[in-house]
Amino acid sequence: MCPLVLLRCGGCCSRLLPLPPPPPWLWSARGGGGVARWRRGLFSGFPSAASHWSKVVSEAEKIVGYPTSFMSLRCLLSDELSNIAMQVRKLVGTKHPLLNTARGLVYDSRNNLQMRGLVVLLISKAAGPSNGAELSFQHDMVSGIYSSQRSLAEITELIHTAFLVHRGIVNIGELKSCDGLLKDMQFGNKIAVLSGDFLLANACTSLAQLQNTKVVELISSAIGDLVQGIYYDNSNLSEENCLTHDIGISTWKEQIFLSHSALLAKSCQAAMELAKHDAEIQDMAFQYGKNMSMSHKLHSDLQPFIKGKSSDSVAFSLNSAPVVLHQEFLGREAWIKQIREAQSKENLMDFTKLQEAIKAGKGVTSAIDLCHYHGNRALEALECFPPSEARSALENMVYAVTRFS
């Protein structure tokens, strides 16, 4: 029997949702006519969630044919970007956030910046060719993926990376003496703007070369969603370590869809359009991308509240899902009181004290339930695809971001 999870979200009606069996949660589609089955004994003990995720990504990369960390290699090795990389080296020793983004692009195992492109490739392979695809069109398929779909995966990663770089721009007006020299921050901002624009321009050029109007419209709307989502994120920055906006979980989900889910969801839908699949398959691909990335974000937000002991606590966003849900359950006035009690006379936040208060409430468990809910929605969307290694890999990614033990 599958265990049941009770979804409690923002005072909404509770309902029971079936969850897939717990670990060793990895599926294997090898043998058995391609039907997924449990693979046991892969891990000993209970390694961290990060190691589970890295293992899933590594397995998935074997299925699509090449490591997605090299997905944008043609662009990253271009003369223009090589010149930008030389300029970025001048920031070494400064405190500009662009350096952290650059390190993430090179040493990718921790943050898996290429997750979006990998999902696009996997769902393309899971769906396969459409029933109405011409034979000449199918000849363009390599390892079960069309060349246009591989290009789309690269485009998705370029757009995501461009926005990551642009997010590294610092507000000069809010700089403090401890943040470093003003000229270093100004120079870093120039490089962040130029390099981000370069990546975005390359993505748009490649998008036009796909010669599919609907795909162009989908990805263009995703770029617009990202801009709007970042606007909401930036509007919350001044509230990050003090009073948060009085938003409910429904508003939080709308904002997170724009800033985190829209690009993956619409890229998955666009991949189905490139293979000439019907509207139903396109919608299921959209739903998988949307709910998978929502679970991924919730899993990330929950880490400060479920990893280690309170002595290991670190600063966390006061606009993260567990905090928003905690505030919704507790009430605005009581939440403001808790924040005041966790602040020192110098207006510094005692995150350990605040973390314990949040963990004692219902916000964390409700966020876990919400993560499981979106994970289930993602798994339901995959049911329209035939059993295969690619589909199993997509399921494994969901299991990895809905596991908290």
N, C-alpha and C positions, 0 to 999 in steps of 0.2 A: 504494500500500500504506500502511496505517495503521502508524505506529510502535508499538513495543511497550515497555511499561514493566515492570520487574521489581519486584514488591512485596516489600520486605523489612521486616518489622514485628515487632519484639520477639522475634526468634528463631523466628517461625512459618515454616511452609513457604512458600517463594517460589513465585509463579506469575506467568505473563505475562499482561498485560492490554492490550487494544488501546486506543489513545488516538485521539481525533479529530485530523484534520490541524491543524497549527499555524497561526498567523496568516497573512494577515489573517483571523482566526478568526470574524469576524462572519457570521452567516447572514442571508439575506434571503429572505422568503417571498413577495415581490412578483413576480408573473408566474409563468409556468410552471405554471399550474394550482394554485398554492398549495404546490408542492413546494419544500422548502428548497434553496438553492444557495449557493455561496460568493459573497460580495461582495468584490471586490478593490479595492485602491487607496483604501480609506477613510481610512487613516492613512499619513502619511509618516514614515519613520524608526521608532523604537521608543519611543513615549511611555511614561510611567509606568503602573504597574498601576492607579493611582487614576484616571487619565484614561480608561483603557479601561472601568473600572467605571462611571464617571459617564456615559460615552457610552452604554453598554448600558442603564443606568437611564433615561436621557433617551428613548431609542428605545422602551423598554417602556412608559413613561408615555403616549406617543402612542397606543399600541395599546389601552390600557385606558380612555382617554378623558379623563383629567385628571391633573395632577401629584399624586402621592401625598403630597407635603409639605403639601397642603391637606386631607388625608384626615380629620383630626380637628378641622377648623376650627370646626364647630358647638360642640364642647366647649371648644376653646381660647378662643373668643370669648365664652363664657358670663360672666355677671356675677361668679360665684363665683371662677372662675379669673383673671379680670381683676383682682380684688381681691388674689389671691395674687401675681400678677405685680408688683403695686405693692409688696408686701412684699419680694419678691425683690430689687427695685431697691435696697433698703436694705443688701443684702449687697455691693453694688459697692464695691470697695476692700478687701474682706476676702479671706481665703484659703479660704473655705468651698467645697467641691467642687460644691455645688448650682449655683453660677454657671456652671461649665463645662458641666453638663448643660443648663442653660437656653440657653446659647449654641448648643449642639448642636441644640436643638429649632428654633432660629431660622435658624441658618446650617448647613443640613443637608447641603450638597453633599459634605463630606469623609467623614462617617461613615454617611450614608444610613440614618438611623434608621427610615425608612419602608420598608425593604426587605421586611419580612415582609408588610405589607399589599399591596405591589405583587405579590409572588409569589402571594398568595391570589387576587388579581384575575386574574392571568395564567393560573393553572391552572384557574380557573373558566371563563374564556373558551376555553381550549384544550379542555376537556372538553365544553363546550356542554350542551345539554339531554339528559336521559336518554331512552332509547327509550320508556319507559313514562310520560313526563311528559304530563299533560293539556294540551289546547290552551289552556284558560283560564290554566293555570299558566305557559305559555310567553309569554303576552301581558305578563307581568311582567318580561320580559327586555329590557334596554336595552344596545345595543352588545355583545350576546352574554353579558351578565352579569346575573344576577338581583339585584333590590334587596336581598334577604336576604344575598346573598354580598358585596355592597358593604358592608352593615352589619357583616358578620363581619370584613371587612378592617379596618374602623375599630376594631372591638372588639379585634382582635389588636394593633393599634398602641397603643391606649390601655393595654392590659395591659403591653406591653413598655415603654412610656414610664413607667408607674407604677413598675415595678420599677427602671428606671434612676434615677428620682428617689429612691426609697428607698435605693438603693445609695450615694447621696450623703451619707448619715448618717455622721457621724464619731464615733469612740469617744473620748468626753471624757476617759476615764481614761488614754489613751495620748498626750494632747496634750503638745507641747513648746512652749517659749517662742517658737520661731521659727514656729509654726503660726498665730499671731495671738491676739487677745483671746478669753478664755473666753466672754464674753457674746455675741460675734459667732458663735462656734461653736454655742452653745446656741440662739440665735435661728434660725440656719440649719437646725439639726436639727428644730426645731418646724415650720418651713415645709416641709421635706422630707417629714416625716411626714404633715402635713395635705394637702399638694398631691398626694402619691402616693396617699393614701387616697381623695381626691376623684376622681382619674382611675380608680382601680380600682372605686369605687362606680358611676361612670358606665358603665364597661364591663360590670359585672354587671347593671345595669338594662337596658342594651341587649341583653345576652345573653338575658335572660328574655323580652324582647319578640319574639325570634325564634320562640318557642313550639315549640321542637323539643327534646325531652328528651335525645336522644342527643347533639346538639350541645352542650347545656348540660353534660352529663357529660364530653364530650371536653375542652372548654375549661377546665372546673373542674379536671380531672385535670392539665391543662397548668400551671395556676396552682400546684397542689400540687407538681408537678415543679420549677417555678422556685424555690419556697421551699426545697425540699430541695437543689437545685443551689447556691443562694446560701449555704446552710449549709455545704456542702463548701468553697465558695470562701472563705468567711470563716474556716473552720478552717485554711486554708492561709496566711492573711495574715501570721501571725506568723512563718511560715517563708519569706516572700517573698524576703528578701535574706540568708538564711543557709542552714541545712541544709534541704533539701526532704524531703518524705515519701517513703518508699521504695515508690512505686506503679509498677505496670507500665502499659503503654499501654492495656491492656484496661480497667483501672480508670479511667484518664484519660478514655477514650471514654464510659464509663458516666456519669461526672460531667458531662462536656461535653454529653451528650445532655440531661440534666436542666436544665442552666442555659442552654443555647444552642439546642438542636435541638427540644426537645419542643413548644414553643409553635408554631413554624412547621409542624412535621410534623402535629400534631393539628389545626391550623387548616386546612391543606390537605385533610385527611380530612373535616373538618366541612363545608368548602365543597362537597365531592362529595355529602355527605349531604343538604345543603340542596337540591341539584339532583336528588335521588332516584336517584343512581347506585348500581350494585350494589357488593357488598363488594370485588370484585376491583379496580375502578376506585378505590375509596376507599383500598385498601391501596397501590396504585401512587402515588397522590397523597401518602400518608403517607411512602412511601419517598423520593420526590423531596424533600419538605421536610426530612426527616431528613438525607439525604446531602448536599443542597445546603448546608444550614447547617453541617454538619460540615466540608465543604470550605472554606467561608467562614472558619470559625474557624481551621483549619489554615493557610490563606493568611495570615491576620492574624498568627498566632504566628510564621510564618516570615520576616516582613518584616525584623526586626532582623538576620537572618543572611544575607540575600541582597541588601539594598539598600546601594549605595555601598561605600566602603572601611572598613576597621577604624577609621580615625580619625573616621568619622562615626557610630560605634556609640553607642547609647543604652542606658539600663537596660532590661532585659527580664525577664519573669517567669521565675523558676526552676521554675515549674510549667507552663510551656508545652510543647507537643508535642515540639519538637526537643530540649529539655532532658531531658524524660522518656525519650525514646528513646535519647538519648546516655547517660544514666545506666543504662538497661537493657542496652545493649551493653557499656558500660565495666565495670559492676559497682559495687556500693555503696561499697566501701572506696576504690577508685580515684577515684570521683566526689567523695567527701568530701575526699580529698587535694587534688584540683584546686580545690575551693572554698576550702580553707584556704590554698592557694598564691596565690589571687586576692584574699585579704583582707589588709588592712593591719593594723598594730598597733592602730589605732583601731577595728578591726572593720568598716571600710568596704570595700565590694566594688569591685574593679577589673573593671568589666564588659567593658572592651576585652580584657583578658587572658583572661577566662573565655570571651568570645565566640570568640576565636581557637582556644581549646582545643576548644570544641564544634564549630566549623566543620571542624576537623581530623579529627573522628570521623565516625561513620556516622549520627548523629542527624538532621542536616539533610536529607541525601539520602533517608533513610527517611521523614521527615515529608512531603517532596515526593511520594514514591511513595504514601504514605497519602492525601494530598490528591487525587492522580490517581485512586486507587482509588474513593474516595467520589464523585468527579466522574463516573466511569464508571457507578457504581450509580445516580446521579441520572439520567443520560442513558438508561439502560436502562428506568427507570421511566416515562419519557416516551414510550416506543415504543407504549404502549397508546392514546395519543391520536392523532387524525388530524393530518396535516401542516397547519400554519396559522402565521400571524404570531405568535400568542400562544405556541405551542409553540416556535417559533424563538427568541423572546425568552427563554424559559426555558432553552433550550440555550445561548444567548449568555451568560447569567448564570453558567452552569457553566464555560464556557470562560474567562470573565474571572477566576474565582477559582482556576483551575488553571493559569494562565499565570504564569511567573516570569522571563521574559526582558525 
